[in-house]
Amino acid sequence: MAAVSDAVAAPAGAVRKGLGEWTLPLATGLVLALVTAAPYVYGYLAQPHGQVFLGFFYLGDDANTYLAKMRQGFEGAWSWQNRYTTEESPAAYLFMFWLLLGHVAAIAGLPLIVVFHLARVAAAVALMAAAWLCITHFIQDRGARLFAFFFLAFGLGMGYVIQALGHPVVFGNPTDTLDWRMPELTAFYSILALPHFAWSGVFAALGIPLTLKAIERGDVRLGALAGLAWLGQASIHPQMPILMGGATAAAMLLRRPSTRQGWVAGALAFAIPAPYILYAYFAFIGNPEVQRWTFHSKNALPPEGFSFLFAIAPQLLLAVVGIPGALRRRSREDLFLIAWLVLLAAILYLPNPAGDLRRRFLDALYIPLVILAARGMFEVILPRFRSARARRLIPFSYVAFAAIGSAFLVLAPMLVATQPQYVMSRPYYGGLTWLGDQPQGRVLSMPGIGLYVPAYSPDTVYVGHYDETFDYYTKTQTALDVLTGKSDIEAFDQENHIRYVIWTSDLKTPPPAALGPPAYDTPDFKIWKLY
């Protein structure tokens, strides 16, 4: 009887131990969810009388375009059309992540902005769990695992140095605080700002260990699960599995699988997302609307080198120390990490077919960097110190140092939460809500309000976003001329099939009398419904 009891207790203890391993990443994910929610909660609580907090502090221009994509899913669409420009083109099955969130909002009956932030909160927990899975696959020492995990969770770059220096010009190029502008460079900022970057990291952190384990074990089922993870990443940025597949292929060729099944499992992992990746490629080169959008985007350019180095400096400095050990071991895992970084550098800075999609290969860069950084810290740096106290204090201090930028990103918005770029007057907000209840049509407005129209209504704007509106600057000047009476507004509306015209008091000219009485009328914000 005692033997039976021991046999039952042993697996139960193993299960409890296994579950206990997940307490740390799940608890850290919840902490991150709460910390990154703090600025937004404060924004809602601090909104001035007569003003509405719009729900964004970081990259608000882009965030509103994501709400516009969610709205299309909310309306039932599974394909995307650019509502920030009036040029027509076939719909494309792109931005599936945002369309799916729109469907979730419709099913749950929740506002789009609520689902946007719920996706952030869920990403915090999911990313920490997936990152822990990935880190434990690469690192055996528990201390090094913990360092890599917390470094990934809270570390940011050193862009504040460039900010303090006043954005100097280096080698003829203006510098920028990229780690404050590019959430994809760090897990913390991805969770804080835009959930699709965090979820891309989730899928990468799941796909990497599943793929490598599938190859090692020759397990086709694991390969299929890895393929689903890569398909999830492709739904956000279709090009990313190409980089991951290239790094995996290099690792497999240099450290060949021991069985044929290992090759099959590795191939299957990337065969599953391949059809969608091919579709996205042909959409980018064959759909005029998508092609114009792709090559119009200034944010798709490779980052300026000096700024980029400072943006990832804490991670890169330690990773460089860890790379020689990886080159000596040359395990498949080591080769995968190095191939990832080498291929990424080639994509960013060498001539290649990626073109203007270069910057979009930076998702989850923090994963290989923190893994190599942990190895550099625990295999090279800490063994040089005899003091046990120093060996404990140095990793903690390094993470705390790297978290300075993260703390700034959380606290700084609270000092400016009531500034005009984060809030909107109630007449303006009421006008957008009114527009959302009207039949779909084209809208003429200045881009300041045009940015919000597709996010709050089913309408398409003549001009609204500097990247997604084609010929943005010319259209901005045209809209200004029409709305201030320098051009014939009636002829323009008829020629461009405009259904709604929005006038705001910041135009400093009287409302266009030729349009008659507005359908939505306040002193500072008026909307005409033309048909």
WOQUI-V140346 format. One record per backbone hydrogen bond with DSSP energy under -1.0 kcal/mol. NH is the residue of the N-H (numbers start at 1). CO is the residue of the C=O. E is the energy in kcal/mol with one decimal. If there is no record, write none. Layout:
nh=NH co=CO e=E
nh=NH co=CO e=E
This chain:
nh=5 co=1 e=-2.5
nh=6 co=2 e=-2.5
nh=7 co=3 e=-2.3
nh=8 co=4 e=-2.1
nh=9 co=5 e=-2.5
nh=10 co=6 e=-2.3
nh=11 co=7 e=-1.0
nh=12 co=8 e=-1.6
nh=13 co=9 e=-2.8
nh=14 co=10 e=-2.1
nh=15 co=11 e=-2.5
nh=16 co=12 e=-2.5
nh=17 co=13 e=-2.5
nh=18 co=14 e=-2.7
nh=19 co=15 e=-2.9
nh=20 co=16 e=-2.5
nh=21 co=17 e=-1.4
nh=22 co=19 e=-1.2
nh=23 co=20 e=-1.3
nh=26 co=22 e=-2.0
nh=27 co=23 e=-2.7
nh=28 co=24 e=-2.7
nh=29 co=25 e=-2.2
nh=30 co=26 e=-2.0
nh=31 co=27 e=-2.2
nh=32 co=28 e=-2.8
nh=33 co=29 e=-2.3
nh=34 co=30 e=-2.2
nh=35 co=31 e=-2.9
nh=36 co=32 e=-2.8
nh=41 co=37 e=-2.5
nh=42 co=38 e=-2.5
nh=43 co=39 e=-2.3
nh=44 co=40 e=-2.1
nh=45 co=41 e=-2.2
nh=46 co=42 e=-2.5
nh=51 co=48 e=-2.1
nh=52 co=424 e=-2.6
nh=54 co=422 e=-2.3
nh=63 co=59 e=-2.5
nh=64 co=60 e=-2.1
nh=65 co=61 e=-1.2
nh=66 co=62 e=-1.6
nh=67 co=63 e=-1.8
nh=68 co=64 e=-1.9
nh=69 co=65 e=-1.6
nh=70 co=66 e=-2.6
nh=71 co=67 e=-2.4
nh=72 co=68 e=-1.2
nh=73 co=69 e=-1.4
nh=74 co=70 e=-2.7
nh=75 co=71 e=-1.9
nh=76 co=73 e=-1.6
nh=77 co=72 e=-2.5
nh=80 co=92 e=-3.9
nh=92 co=80 e=-2.2
nh=94 co=92 e=-1.8
nh=97 co=235 e=-1.4
nh=99 co=95 e=-2.1
nh=100 co=96 e=-2.6
nh=101 co=97 e=-1.9
nh=102 co=98 e=-1.9
nh=103 co=99 e=-1.9
nh=104 co=100 e=-2.4
nh=105 co=101 e=-2.3
nh=106 co=102 e=-2.0
nh=107 co=103 e=-2.6
nh=108 co=104 e=-2.8
nh=109 co=105 e=-1.3
nh=110 co=105 e=-1.8
nh=115 co=111 e=-1.9
nh=116 co=112 e=-2.5
nh=117 co=113 e=-1.8
nh=118 co=114 e=-2.3
nh=119 co=115 e=-2.3
nh=120 co=116 e=-1.3
nh=121 co=117 e=-2.4
nh=122 co=118 e=-2.7
nh=123 co=119 e=-1.9
nh=124 co=120 e=-1.8
nh=125 co=121 e=-1.3
nh=126 co=122 e=-2.6
nh=127 co=123 e=-3.1
nh=128 co=124 e=-1.6
nh=129 co=125 e=-2.1
nh=130 co=126 e=-2.7
nh=131 co=127 e=-2.8
nh=132 co=128 e=-2.0
nh=133 co=129 e=-2.0
nh=134 co=130 e=-2.3
nh=135 co=131 e=-3.1
nh=136 co=132 e=-2.5
nh=137 co=133 e=-1.0
nh=138 co=134 e=-1.2
nh=139 co=135 e=-2.5
nh=145 co=141 e=-2.2
nh=146 co=142 e=-2.7
nh=147 co=143 e=-2.3
nh=148 co=144 e=-2.6
nh=149 co=145 e=-2.7
nh=150 co=146 e=-2.6
nh=151 co=147 e=-2.5
nh=152 co=148 e=-2.4
nh=153 co=149 e=-2.4
nh=154 co=150 e=-2.3
nh=155 co=151 e=-1.9
nh=156 co=402 e=-2.3
nh=158 co=310 e=-2.9
nh=161 co=158 e=-1.9
nh=163 co=159 e=-2.1
nh=164 co=160 e=-2.5
nh=165 co=161 e=-1.7
nh=166 co=163 e=-1.3
nh=167 co=162 e=-2.6
nh=170 co=173 e=-2.7
nh=173 co=170 e=-2.0
nh=175 co=168 e=-1.3
nh=178 co=176 e=-1.6
nh=180 co=177 e=-1.7
nh=182 co=178 e=-2.8
nh=185 co=182 e=-1.8
nh=186 co=183 e=-1.6
nh=190 co=186 e=-1.7
nh=191 co=187 e=-2.3
nh=192 co=188 e=-2.3
nh=193 co=189 e=-2.4
nh=197 co=194 e=-1.1
nh=198 co=194 e=-1.1
nh=199 co=195 e=-2.7
nh=200 co=196 e=-2.0
nh=201 co=197 e=-1.8
nh=202 co=198 e=-1.9
nh=203 co=199 e=-2.5
nh=204 co=200 e=-2.0
nh=205 co=201 e=-2.8
nh=206 co=202 e=-1.7
nh=207 co=203 e=-2.9
nh=208 co=204 e=-2.5
nh=210 co=206 e=-1.7
nh=211 co=207 e=-2.6
nh=212 co=208 e=-2.4
nh=213 co=209 e=-2.6
nh=214 co=210 e=-2.2
nh=215 co=211 e=-2.2
nh=216 co=212 e=-2.3
nh=217 co=213 e=-2.8
nh=218 co=214 e=-1.3
nh=219 co=214 e=-1.5
nh=223 co=219 e=-1.8
nh=224 co=220 e=-2.2
nh=225 co=221 e=-2.2
nh=226 co=222 e=-2.7
nh=227 co=223 e=-2.1
nh=228 co=224 e=-1.7
nh=229 co=225 e=-1.7
nh=230 co=226 e=-2.5
nh=231 co=227 e=-2.1
nh=232 co=228 e=-2.1
nh=233 co=229 e=-2.0
nh=234 co=230 e=-2.4
nh=235 co=231 e=-1.6
nh=236 co=233 e=-1.4
nh=237 co=233 e=-2.6
nh=240 co=237 e=-1.7
nh=242 co=239 e=-1.1
nh=243 co=239 e=-1.1
nh=244 co=240 e=-2.2
nh=245 co=241 e=-2.9
nh=246 co=242 e=-2.3
nh=247 co=243 e=-2.3
nh=248 co=244 e=-2.2
nh=249 co=245 e=-2.7
nh=250 co=246 e=-2.3
nh=251 co=247 e=-2.1
nh=252 co=248 e=-2.4
nh=253 co=249 e=-2.4
nh=254 co=250 e=-2.0
nh=255 co=251 e=-2.0
nh=263 co=259 e=-1.1
nh=264 co=260 e=-2.1
nh=265 co=261 e=-3.0
nh=266 co=262 e=-2.2
nh=267 co=263 e=-2.5
nh=268 co=264 e=-2.7
nh=269 co=265 e=-1.7
nh=271 co=267 e=-1.5
nh=272 co=268 e=-1.8
nh=277 co=273 e=-2.2
nh=278 co=274 e=-2.7
nh=279 co=275 e=-2.3
nh=280 co=276 e=-2.8
nh=281 co=277 e=-2.3
nh=282 co=278 e=-2.5
nh=283 co=279 e=-2.2
nh=284 co=280 e=-2.3
nh=285 co=281 e=-1.8
nh=286 co=282 e=-2.1
nh=287 co=283 e=-1.9
nh=291 co=287 e=-2.9
nh=292 co=288 e=-2.6
nh=293 co=289 e=-2.1
nh=294 co=290 e=-2.8
nh=295 co=291 e=-2.3
nh=296 co=292 e=-1.1
nh=297 co=293 e=-1.0
nh=301 co=298 e=-1.2
nh=308 co=304 e=-2.5
nh=309 co=305 e=-2.3
nh=310 co=306 e=-1.7
nh=311 co=307 e=-2.1
nh=312 co=308 e=-1.3
nh=316 co=312 e=-3.2
nh=317 co=313 e=-2.8
nh=318 co=314 e=-1.0
nh=319 co=315 e=-2.1
nh=320 co=316 e=-2.6
nh=322 co=318 e=-1.5
nh=323 co=319 e=-1.5
nh=326 co=322 e=-1.4
nh=327 co=323 e=-2.3
nh=328 co=324 e=-1.9
nh=329 co=325 e=-2.3
nh=330 co=326 e=-2.8
nh=335 co=331 e=-2.7
nh=336 co=332 e=-2.0
nh=337 co=333 e=-2.0
nh=338 co=334 e=-2.2
nh=339 co=335 e=-2.7
nh=340 co=336 e=-2.3
nh=341 co=337 e=-1.9
nh=342 co=338 e=-2.6
nh=343 co=339 e=-2.9
nh=344 co=340 e=-2.3
nh=345 co=341 e=-2.3
nh=346 co=342 e=-2.1
nh=347 co=343 e=-2.4
nh=348 co=344 e=-2.5
nh=349 co=345 e=-2.3
nh=350 co=346 e=-2.1
nh=355 co=352 e=-1.3
nh=357 co=354 e=-2.3
nh=358 co=355 e=-1.2
nh=359 co=300 e=-1.4
nh=360 co=357 e=-1.1
nh=361 co=358 e=-1.9
nh=362 co=359 e=-1.4
nh=365 co=362 e=-1.8
nh=367 co=364 e=-1.9
nh=369 co=365 e=-1.5
nh=370 co=366 e=-2.5
nh=371 co=367 e=-1.8
nh=372 co=368 e=-2.3
nh=373 co=369 e=-2.4
nh=374 co=370 e=-2.5
nh=375 co=371 e=-1.8
nh=376 co=372 e=-2.4
nh=377 co=373 e=-2.7
nh=378 co=374 e=-2.7
nh=379 co=375 e=-2.6
nh=380 co=376 e=-1.3
nh=381 co=376 e=-2.0
nh=382 co=377 e=-3.1
nh=384 co=381 e=-1.5
nh=385 co=382 e=-2.4
nh=391 co=387 e=-2.0
nh=392 co=388 e=-1.3
nh=393 co=389 e=-2.6
nh=394 co=390 e=-2.6
nh=396 co=392 e=-1.1
nh=397 co=393 e=-2.8
nh=398 co=394 e=-2.5
nh=399 co=395 e=-2.1
nh=400 co=396 e=-2.4
nh=401 co=397 e=-2.6
nh=402 co=398 e=-2.3
nh=403 co=399 e=-1.3
nh=404 co=401 e=-1.3
nh=407 co=403 e=-2.5
nh=408 co=404 e=-2.0
nh=409 co=405 e=-2.2
nh=410 co=406 e=-1.6
nh=411 co=407 e=-2.4
nh=412 co=408 e=-3.0
nh=414 co=411 e=-1.0
nh=415 co=412 e=-1.6
nh=416 co=413 e=-1.0
nh=419 co=416 e=-2.0
nh=422 co=419 e=-2.2
nh=424 co=52 e=-1.8
nh=426 co=50 e=-2.2
nh=429 co=425 e=-2.7
nh=430 co=426 e=-3.2
nh=431 co=427 e=-1.8
nh=432 co=428 e=-2.1
nh=433 co=429 e=-2.2
nh=434 co=430 e=-2.5
nh=435 co=431 e=-2.4
nh=436 co=432 e=-1.8
nh=437 co=434 e=-1.2
nh=438 co=435 e=-1.5
nh=443 co=460 e=-2.7
nh=444 co=500 e=-2.6
nh=450 co=446 e=-2.4
nh=451 co=447 e=-1.9
nh=452 co=449 e=-1.1
nh=453 co=449 e=-1.1
nh=456 co=452 e=-1.5
nh=457 co=453 e=-1.4
nh=460 co=441 e=-2.1
nh=461 co=83 e=-2.4
nh=462 co=443 e=-2.5
nh=469 co=465 e=-2.4
nh=475 co=471 e=-2.4
nh=476 co=472 e=-2.3
nh=477 co=473 e=-1.9
nh=478 co=474 e=-2.2
nh=479 co=475 e=-2.9
nh=480 co=476 e=-2.1
nh=481 co=477 e=-2.3
nh=482 co=478 e=-2.4
nh=483 co=479 e=-2.7
nh=484 co=480 e=-1.6
nh=485 co=482 e=-1.1
nh=486 co=481 e=-2.0
nh=487 co=481 e=-1.5
nh=492 co=488 e=-1.9
nh=493 co=489 e=-2.6
nh=494 co=490 e=-2.0
nh=495 co=491 e=-2.4
nh=496 co=492 e=-2.2
nh=498 co=493 e=-2.5
nh=499 co=442 e=-2.2
nh=500 co=442 e=-2.4
nh=501 co=528 e=-1.8
nh=502 co=444 e=-2.8
nh=503 co=526 e=-2.5
nh=505 co=524 e=-2.1
nh=507 co=504 e=-1.9
nh=508 co=505 e=-1.8
nh=515 co=512 e=-1.3
nh=516 co=513 e=-1.7
nh=519 co=527 e=-1.9
nh=520 co=527 e=-2.0
nh=522 co=525 e=-1.2
nh=526 co=503 e=-2.6
nh=527 co=520 e=-2.4
nh=528 co=501 e=-2.6
nh=530 co=499 e=-3.2
